[in-house]
């Protein structure tokens, strides 16, 4: 059957695009599209080549692993090809691949499941226990010799604990927190920030000057091996041996059960935000190494392993406009309005641009194609524009010289634009939102829209007024009926008892975030002590500098702020200090397992903690209750063995509601 002309043209177009994207990704370390879009292009090309095998050529991007080595580095050949992995994008594809592997093997198969670290691959060659060479993946056959750079990575042993000759393969990664600090420093220095931890790791490893690599907080985590004088029978045995030799290696999950693999996949995707390193999926391998040769390889990937990918974190989309929002301290922040795009299962249409200086350094223009990132509960942000995709119709982002809300004077303080009008309505609305937020008073139902209505109707003129609102007041708001007014009124009453550190955070003191609020609560036993603190007193606390100390002193010296705090107490607000009862759930320890329909796990944890209870990550005999959601994991069996009571979501929510009622009634 002849290949249709339009198919030939699409194949050539896809190959040309992928080659271009490979060059920018691997060689220039400057990706032009998100991983998800790149994967979609490559999948489409593979589908067409499978349907029309006569179109496959040796130079097709589907027939190679990565990209040719860079000329700036010496080249080195892998003794065993360092191939890529094929992907499964969802549970259905995972099940299909597991089925196919069993069919090929002709027997029941045990699988080894490991986290898939999102970094850059590296092979370390040891002779008699001594590191002699470090080689990047390159095109899978030949890579760059980056030995001087690899030697600077703290988790790369220069000598193993045993005098063994072995090729160790793993991922060079950068911890999330270190990545954020590095990007912050690069932006402050006027340099271009990295798009994500993976690019940061790759860019740091590929420095021509090893001294720069040495300054970057990189880690090396093992996942495989090439040639080895040690014979391994199982992948799980290899990972254990790697740790004994002196490497960082994950604890594998070994099973023959497909449903256990699916549960493991769900659990890891749910907890990926709390992990130290960026993960983009799991790697599922046949655990029995002798089976690998029987299952064999395709041109670019082994048949005995595949990557079970999580939902993508980054996508590319178009920047439609930039609007300016006024915050509670008067800071005016640029916010990007985007062509809606799905990222990690959520439709994103807005993203932060941080401040005017970062906006300028990013160099984004209205109409640009941009890379947008979303991780967990973090606000989506624009990582970078893609100037290579500009058409000439893009236009610069206008910088405001007057407040976009009140029209007042705007000044620049450091990298920030600021409205200096203390009576700006937008500042009060933002302060109310902050006060009601989850980490402050946590007033459920008091969001942006309601805060605006309260200010517009003159019901709230300062923060204290929130706590004197009656049900009758709330019924005056458009859209509020008997039930909604009652619910918000009760939420406000429940919120009036608040832990000390959350009260401090709720005040919205400039430069005082959650961590600083906790520091202040630890060092000043009562609010009155904090209100009398001098700049010198505050600067004695490790982590508080002169700027923050000044802001705190200035805040509490302001007569308006002092009156507002006093009014809060008059309207029934009570601070819960450390030495006072922590609430009706005090002493009770909760653990969660499975997927919760009622709310994110972080919110459920907060509900427990605000009522005096605590939340643990694992089951032990000390645990009071196990809350069981959909598709529970192994924690359920362990809890049953220990005789720990279990709660359904409904039972858990009832317990929370009853505990809250006790607080409102004064019996907490």
QUIZIDA-V496914 format. One record per run of one state. SS is the DSSP state (A for helix, B for strand, O for the rest). FROM is the first residue (numbers start at 1). TO is the last residue. If there is no record, write none. Layout:
((SS/FROM/TO) (SS/FROM/TO))
This chain:
((O/1/4) (A/5/27) (O/28/34) (A/35/51) (O/52/52) (A/53/55) (O/56/60) (A/61/63) (O/64/74) (B/75/77) (O/78/83) (B/84/84) (O/85/86) (B/87/88) (O/89/90) (A/91/105) (O/106/110) (B/111/117) (O/118/119) (B/120/127) (O/128/129) (B/130/136) (O/137/141) (B/142/145) (O/146/146) (A/147/150) (O/151/158) (B/159/159) (O/160/165) (B/166/174) (O/175/175) (A/176/188) (O/189/196) (A/197/205) (O/206/209) (A/210/215) (O/216/217) (B/218/228) (O/229/233) (B/234/234) (A/235/245) (O/246/247) (B/248/249) (O/250/252) (B/253/255) (O/256/257) (A/258/274) (O/275/278) (B/279/286) (O/287/287) (B/288/288) (O/289/289) (A/290/295) (O/296/296) (B/297/297) (O/298/300) (B/301/302) (O/303/304) (B/305/309) (O/310/313) (B/314/326) (O/327/330) (B/331/343) (O/344/345) (B/346/352) (O/353/355) (A/356/362) (O/363/365) (B/366/366) (O/367/368) (B/369/373) (O/374/380) (B/381/385) (O/386/386) (A/387/389) (O/390/394) (B/395/395) (O/396/401) (B/402/402) (O/403/408) (B/409/413) (O/414/415) (B/416/419) (O/420/424) (A/425/436) (O/437/447) (A/448/456) (O/457/462) (A/463/468) (O/469/470) (A/471/475) (O/476/481) (A/482/495) (O/496/496) (B/497/499) (A/500/506) (O/507/513) (A/514/523) (O/524/526) (A/527/532) (O/533/534) (A/535/539) (O/540/545) (A/546/557) (O/558/558) (A/559/570) (O/571/573) (B/574/576) (O/577/588) (B/589/593) (O/594/594) (B/595/595) (O/596/600) (A/601/610) (O/611/613) (B/614/615) (O/616/624) (B/625/628) (O/629/629) (B/630/630) (O/631/634) (A/635/642) (O/643/644) (B/645/648) (A/649/664) (O/665/668))
